[in-house]
Each structure stands twice: as structure tokens, then as C-alpha cells.
Amino acid sequence: MESQVRGGTRWKRFAVVMVPSVAATAAIGVALAQGALAASFSVSGQSFKVTTDKLVGTGFSQYGALDEGYTLSGKKTVHPVAVSGFKSATISNMCQSVVTPDIPILGSVSLILRAGQGDTPVEAKNLYIDVADLEADATFENIDIGVAAKDANKGPGMKGGGEQANPFGFAQQADKATLSNVKQTAWATTAGTFKLSGLKMSLSTGVKECY
């Protein structure tokens, strides 16, 4: 089965629907203790933007969650997200940007990171992306829509580690996902390994983002 999706999705609204309650399971705790899953963490007060020409991932799953974190003034807050997990992924021509506002004298400062240009893409294993907003052209192979999050076994599994996600809530999974012309805003990325070929990083004043 192949499913193709074009256009954008407002994942904040999607995630609120997907997460009616917060729960955990013993199986997730055991997997985390064995190092099979990535632990969650408190996110910073800054989301970041990512673009890529193409992301090809095998072992894909996606479910809703809440990311706990802080505002830039230090107040506690939560962000609804759609967690996209991949057992492995290659990412071509990746750009990541984050803007730090209101720095004395300087104003805003932008950090831009680029990697995976040319013939050598970025490579990742056990990759999780906590997405707030996504636009892409997407093709899924052997997709299952509506599976319980804890039973989505094509991907790397739920993150665990105190993650606020309902293991009995809505999830989807596929043997393979190909996303082209990707534009996304995210709160967190974790990976077992993350190989950045041709890494280039720059800082500049003002607001300069990947899109």
C-alpha cells in the first residue's frame, strides 16, 4: 500500500486531539532501562525551524505527546507535538535555524546550521522529531493509520523517559516514509546517532531563518 500526501498540516491542533490523557506503561520503562528508547527532556523556550530537500526514513511511526519545558523567562510550559520516529533516516540538504531574541545591544541573534549538501546526506539512527508544524510532499509505504501508540512496532517505539503521551492513543506507522520539500518547526530532536556530513554553522545578528 502506498499513500501520498501533499500540503501542510497544523500539528498543534492534531496533537491536542491525539493526546486526551497522560499515561505510561511498564513495557516502556523496561525498554528505556535497556537503552532501547530515547529519554525525553525539558525543552528550551525556543523552537527551531528545519528545511530539507528530502528525508527518506525506514521504520516510521508517529503519535501525539506534550513536551514540557520553559519560556525564555523561565516559566514552566507545555507544547503539544506530533512525535515522528524513524529507525533510520537520510536527510539531504538540511538547514536548521534558531533565533535568540532581545539580546542587549545586539537585538536578535540567529544561528544557522547546514549539513548533508551534495552527494553525502545526513544520516540518523533511532531518530525522533517533536514537530509543531510541518509542510511537505509525503509518500508512505505499507502505512497503518489508527494503531494504538504502544503497538506501533514498525518504528523505534515511543520515547518513554517520563514522556507525556497516551500509549493507548492514536498513532500511525509505515515501513518507509519519503518527505520532499520539507519545512517544519520543532521543539526537540533526539537520535541514537546523528552523522552530519559537511557541517557548517554560522551566527549573525538579526532574524535569519531557513524559511
Order of alpha helices (4+ residues) and beta strands (2+ residues): beta-alpha-alpha-beta-beta-beta-beta-beta-beta-beta-beta-beta
